């Protein structure tokens, strides 16, 4: 017998959420040639955001970009604490209803940090 699939419709209001993640960039850029490390770290953050937030449209904060590139193209930080915010797209001719905005969260230590939901 074939089980019937439930198709639940979700409202856009419940889809708007903000979470803090720690991303291990060293795994993503390990073995990458020096001149491609920082650009690949940016791509890794975008794919991480697509996977965890489920949106195709991912936008990076300029401050996050500065933090990635702060030590140069070769010396990307091993870990970063980032805030992923799924927001409603208010543009008239938008293809997607939601987009993800990624910002940098400064922390002193990564020890004991877990994924947490941020209340706005």
N, C-alpha and C positions, 0 to 999 in steps of 0.2 A: 504494500500500500504506500501511496505517496502522501507524505505529510503536507498539510496546507501551510503555506508561509503566511505569517502575519505581516501586514504592511501598515505600520504605524506612521502616521504623519506627525512630524515634529514641528513645533512652532519656531520661528526665528528668534523669539525672545529667549527661549530656553537654550538655544544654540550659542548665544552670546556668553562667553566664559573667558576667564583669564587664569592662567596657571604659570607657576614658576618651575622651570626644569634646570637640571645641570646636564650639560652636554659635554661628552668626552671627545674633544676635537682631535686629540692625538691619535685615536684609532682611525679617524677618517683620513688624516694626512700622512700617516706612517708610510715611509717608502716613496713618498711623492717627491719629485725633483724640486729643488730649492725655489725656483722662480714661479712654481705653480702652487705652493703651499697655501698662501693666504687666499687666492681666488678659489681654491678647492674647499677651503674651510667655509667660505661664504656659501658655496653650493651645498655643502654638507648641512649647514644650518637650515637652508631652505628645504632640503629634502626631509630633514627631521621635523620641521614645522608642518609640511604637507602630510607626513605620516601620522603625527600625533593630533593634529587639529582637523584633518580631513578636508582641507580647502586647497584648491588649485592655486588661488591668488595669494601669494605670500609677499609681504613688504617688509623690508629691513629698515630699522631706525638708523639714521646717519651716525649716531653716537655708538651704536653697536659696530658699525663698519670701522669707525675710528679705533675702537678697542681691539678689533681683530688685527688691524694694520699697524697698531701702535709700536710694536717691536720690529717692524719691517716685514718684508714678504716671506722671509725664511723662518722667523721665530714667532710662530703663532702660539698663543697660550694653550696649554694642555687641556684645560677645562674652562668652561664659562658657565655662568649662571644667567639664564635668559628667561624673559617673561613673554609667553605667547598669549596674545589677546585675539580671540575670534570676534570680529565685529561685523555689523551689518553694512553692506555696500549701498550707499545712498545715491550713487550716480544713476542718472536716468537710463543710459544705454549700457549698463553693466551686464556682462555675460553671467557672472556668478552673483548669488545673493549675499554671500559672506566672504570675508577675506581675513587673513591672519596678519597681525602686526607684531613684529619681533623686536623687543627692546632689551637692552643690557641691564643687568642687576648687579651692582658692585657688592662683593662679599669679601671678608677677610680670609675665611677658610671654607673649604668644601666638605670638611669632616661632618658627618651626621646629617647632611642636608638631604631632604627627600622632596619629591614632587608635591607641591602644595597649591591649593586653589586660593586665588587672591580675590578678596571682596573689594569692589571699586567703591 
